[in-house]
Amino acid sequence: MKILGICSSPKGSRSSTLRLVRAAKEGAEENGAEVELLDLCQLEIRYCNACQTCYKTGRCVHKDDFQGLYEKILAADGLVISSPNYFHSVTAQLKTLIDRMADAAHCQLLTGKYCCSLATGGSNYDQVTGYLGDLMIGFGAFFTGSAGAEMSGGPAALEEGERKARALGRSLVDDIRNKREYAEQRAVQQSIRSHFKELVRMNKENWKHQYDHWNSIDWR
């Protein structure tokens, strides 16, 4: 079982968000998973330019670190996605990665995976964890849950966040191992899946890679 943890804080080793990801990593490893922790801000990932080449070919025109990371995401059984709250949203680095994953959304390439989200902020970290949860469901994955820390609460709040993150890591492994079904999330996924299938059908002449993908799985 492979889990990929992604920290998108630019503060490196000084990051409180990183502490949460490390705690989730510990919990997942205690429950038997192999976990790789990746610092997104150490990678070169350029902005999406909306050229739609990935829709046509399945590959991006940019030659940067995205493709290697994308392959790790697609190979993982589970994902831990994290960010501090920057003005009610994720960091620019994480948003850049998300924008480059439009092909994964259209083709629902995270189907069968399980994800969780972590965040820190002065307050309202749930704005970030909720956004990331909805996003992962929209990409086809099941969402195990989230944890975070409101830094206005001081060191005790971060310690409590770490405790919850560690438990979340264990829960993520349980979900993967047991192939847990989330009925409400499944209903949302089916609606999103239908939307993207219709969108690809409408653009089948231009989006050859995506049309071929859906054909390969009989439009299920």
Secondary structure in CASP SS format (residue, H / E / C, confidence):
PFRMAT SS
TARGET T0000
AUTHOR 0000-0000-0000
METHOD secondary structure of the structure
MODEL  1
M C 1.00
K E 1.00
I E 1.00
L E 1.00
G E 1.00
I E 1.00
C E 1.00
S C 1.00
S C 1.00
P C 1.00
K C 1.00
G H 1.00
S H 1.00
R H 1.00
S C 1.00
S H 1.00
T H 1.00
L H 1.00
R H 1.00
L H 1.00
V H 1.00
R H 1.00
A H 1.00
A H 1.00
K H 1.00
E H 1.00
G H 1.00
A H 1.00
E H 1.00
E H 1.00
N C 1.00
G C 1.00
A C 1.00
E E 1.00
V E 1.00
E E 1.00
L E 1.00
L E 1.00
D E 1.00
L H 1.00
C H 1.00
Q H 1.00
L C 1.00
E C 1.00
I C 1.00
R C 1.00
Y C 1.00
C C 1.00
N C 1.00
A C 1.00
C C 1.00
Q C 1.00
T H 1.00
C H 1.00
Y H 1.00
K H 1.00
T H 1.00
G C 1.00
R C 1.00
C C 1.00
V C 1.00
H C 1.00
K C 1.00
D C 1.00
D C 1.00
F H 1.00
Q H 1.00
G H 1.00
L H 1.00
Y H 1.00
E H 1.00
K H 1.00
I H 1.00
L H 1.00
A H 1.00
A C 1.00
D C 1.00
G E 1.00
L E 1.00
V E 1.00
I E 1.00
S E 1.00
S E 1.00
P E 1.00
N C 1.00
Y E 1.00
F C 1.00
H C 1.00
S E 1.00
V C 1.00
T C 1.00
A H 1.00
Q H 1.00
L H 1.00
K H 1.00
T H 1.00
L H 1.00
I H 1.00
D H 1.00
R C 1.00
M C 1.00
A H 1.00
D H 1.00
A H 1.00
A H 1.00
H H 1.00
C C 1.00
Q C 1.00
L C 1.00
L C 1.00
T C 1.00
G C 1.00
K C 1.00
Y E 1.00
C E 1.00
C E 1.00
S E 1.00
L E 1.00
A E 1.00
T E 1.00
G E 1.00
G C 1.00
S C 1.00
N C 1.00
Y C 1.00
D H 1.00
Q H 1.00
V H 1.00
T H 1.00
G H 1.00
Y H 1.00
L H 1.00
G H 1.00
D H 1.00
L H 1.00
M H 1.00
I H 1.00
G H 1.00
F C 1.00
G C 1.00
A C 1.00
F E 1.00
F E 1.00
T E 1.00
G E 1.00
S E 1.00
A E 1.00
G E 1.00
A E 1.00
E E 1.00
M H 1.00
S H 1.00
G H 1.00
G C 1.00
P H 1.00
A H 1.00
A H 1.00
L H 1.00
E H 1.00
E H 1.00
G H 1.00
E H 1.00
R H 1.00
K H 1.00
A H 1.00
R H 1.00
A H 1.00
L H 1.00
G H 1.00
R H 1.00
S H 1.00
L H 1.00
V H 1.00
D H 1.00
D H 1.00
I H 1.00
R H 1.00
N H 1.00
K C 1.00
R C 1.00
E C 1.00
Y C 1.00
A H 1.00
E H 1.00
Q H 1.00
R H 1.00
A H 1.00
V H 1.00
Q H 1.00
Q H 1.00
S H 1.00
I H 1.00
R H 1.00
S H 1.00
H H 1.00
F H 1.00
K H 1.00
E H 1.00
L H 1.00
V H 1.00
R H 1.00
M H 1.00
N C 1.00
K C 1.00
E C 1.00
N C 1.00
W C 1.00
K H 1.00
H H 1.00
Q H 1.00
Y H 1.00
D H 1.00
H H 1.00
W H 1.00
N H 1.00
S H 1.00
I C 1.00
D C 1.00
W C 1.00
R C 1.00
END
